[in-house]
Amino acid sequence: MARYTVVVEQGDGEFFAYVPALPGCTSVRQTRGQALDNLVDAIHLILGYLAEQGIPVPDSVETIAQVEVD
């Protein structure tokens, strides 16, 4: 089982979720749960495609930082 860092942002009436380690792996849905469920499906599709093409699967990005702005 692989584990990936996921970012979820709330917008105007919808949630946008994406996986920084897998460019293009995104989901937009009306609820956070729907966005995450759909994102899991997208991750499976992308990982399957990478495996079929013999492309190495990227490691998860674990770096999350905060910056201070004056």
C-alpha positions as CSV (number, residue, x, y, z in Angstrom):
1,M,0.0,0.0,0.0
2,A,1.3,3.4,-1.0
3,R,0.7,6.6,1.0
4,Y,0.7,10.0,-0.7
5,T,0.5,13.5,0.7
6,V,-2.7,15.2,-0.5
7,V,-3.7,18.9,-0.5
8,V,-7.3,19.9,-0.3
9,E,-8.4,23.5,-0.9
10,Q,-12.0,24.8,-0.4
11,G,-13.3,27.1,-3.1
12,D,-16.7,28.6,-4.0
13,G,-18.9,25.6,-3.2
14,E,-16.4,23.0,-4.1
15,F,-13.3,21.3,-3.0
16,F,-10.1,20.9,-5.0
17,A,-7.7,18.1,-4.1
18,Y,-4.4,17.2,-5.6
19,V,-1.3,15.0,-5.1
20,P,1.9,17.1,-5.3
21,A,4.0,14.0,-6.1
22,L,1.8,13.1,-9.0
23,P,1.4,16.0,-11.4
24,G,-2.0,16.1,-13.0
25,C,-3.6,14.0,-10.3
26,T,-6.5,16.2,-9.3
27,S,-10.1,16.1,-8.2
28,V,-12.9,18.7,-7.8
29,R,-16.1,17.8,-6.1
30,Q,-18.8,19.5,-3.9
31,T,-17.7,17.9,-0.7
32,R,-14.3,17.2,0.8
33,G,-15.1,13.5,1.1
34,Q,-16.2,13.3,-2.5
35,A,-13.0,15.0,-3.6
36,L,-10.9,12.6,-1.6
37,D,-12.8,9.5,-2.8
38,N,-12.4,10.6,-6.4
39,L,-8.8,11.5,-5.9
40,V,-8.1,7.9,-4.7
41,D,-9.5,6.6,-8.0
42,A,-7.3,9.1,-9.9
43,I,-4.3,7.9,-8.0
44,H,-5.0,4.3,-9.0
45,L,-5.4,5.3,-12.6
46,I,-2.1,7.2,-12.7
47,L,-0.1,4.6,-10.8
48,G,-1.5,1.9,-13.2
49,Y,-0.5,4.0,-16.2
50,L,3.0,4.6,-14.9
51,A,3.4,0.8,-14.2
52,E,2.2,0.0,-17.8
53,Q,4.7,2.4,-19.3
54,G,7.6,1.3,-17.1
55,I,7.8,4.7,-15.6
56,P,9.1,4.8,-12.0
57,V,6.5,5.7,-9.4
58,P,7.4,8.9,-7.6
59,D,7.8,9.0,-3.9
60,S,5.3,11.1,-1.9
61,V,6.2,14.6,-1.0
62,E,6.3,15.0,2.8
63,T,7.4,18.6,3.1
64,I,4.8,21.1,4.2
65,A,6.1,24.4,5.5
66,Q,4.7,27.7,6.7
67,V,6.3,31.0,6.0
68,E,5.9,34.3,7.8
69,V,5.0,37.3,5.7
70,D,5.3,40.9,7.1
